[in-house]
Amino acid sequence: MRGMTWMLLGFYAGVSLLFGFLGGIDNAAHFGGLISGFIIGGILILINTEQLKKNAS
């Protein structure tokens, strides 16, 4: 499941960047959103580690 998640994230990021190169969309916004998402997601994982372990079992 984890491999599929990373594959989908990579695909989504690639498509977003591709649209940015086509014009009219700022790639800096896509990079900022990607980095912000990873940081916020990491913080949420650290905060809710016990709840995530409980839900996984």
C-alpha positions in Angstrom: 0.0 0.0 0.0 2.8 2.4 0.8 4.4 1.9 -2.6 1.1 2.7 -4.3 0.8 5.9 -2.3 4.2 7.1 -3.2 3.6 6.2 -6.9 0.3 8.3 -6.9 2.0 11.2 -5.1 4.8 11.2 -7.7 2.3 11.0 -10.6 0.2 13.9 -9.1 3.3 16.0 -8.6 4.5 15.3 -12.1 1.2 16.2 -13.7 1.0 19.4 -11.7 4.5 20.4 -12.8 3.7 19.5 -16.4 0.7 21.8 -16.4 3.0 24.5 -14.9 5.4 24.2 -17.9 2.5 24.6 -20.3 1.9 28.2 -19.2 -0.4 30.2 -17.1 0.4 28.5 -13.8 3.3 29.3 -11.5 5.5 26.3 -10.7 6.7 28.0 -7.5 3.2 27.7 -6.1 3.2 23.9 -6.9 6.6 23.5 -5.2 5.5 25.5 -2.2 2.3 23.4 -1.9 4.2 20.2 -2.2 6.8 21.1 0.4 4.1 22.6 2.7 2.1 19.4 2.4 5.0 17.2 3.3 5.9 19.4 6.3 2.3 19.6 7.6 1.8 15.9 7.0 5.0 15.0 8.9 3.9 17.2 11.8 0.5 15.5 11.9 2.1 12.1 11.9 4.3 13.1 14.8 1.4 14.5 16.8 -1.0 11.6 16.2 1.5 8.6 16.2 -0.4 6.7 18.9 -3.8 7.2 17.2 -2.4 6.1 13.9 -0.9 2.9 15.5 -4.3 2.2 17.1 -6.2 2.6 13.9 -3.7 0.5 11.9 -4.3 -2.5 14.1 
